[in-house]
Amino acid sequence: MGGNWKKKDSHLNEIYSWQFYEGNGKFRIYKIKENENDALEKIRENLITLKILKTKQGFIIDYSNNRRYFTWRIKYLDSVKLITVRRDGKEAELYKVEK
């Protein structure tokens, strides 16, 4: 699950980068610059701790930023596609990118 992901049908040129080390993760958002080499420029780094947990219903991503606590359910995951579901039922479909 670690690596760079882009939301399906997103009008934003944003890449979501998740990196995991020994069960804990870090989350960053990059903007793709419109130039000849489509370089990545960090626009936001969230100081968020991510953890993937197994529950009776499947796998979830728990994360917090010291002010708020979030949970996404992993509905689908393979090497190129990730679908998450928020607590309110809204789905996000992401695709792995090579950047």
Secondary structure, 3 states (H helix, E strand, C coil): CCEEEEECCCCCCEEEEEEEECCEEEEEEEEECCCCCCCEEEEEEEEEEEEEEEECCEEEEEEECCCCEEEEEEEEECCCEEEEECCCCCEEEEEEECC
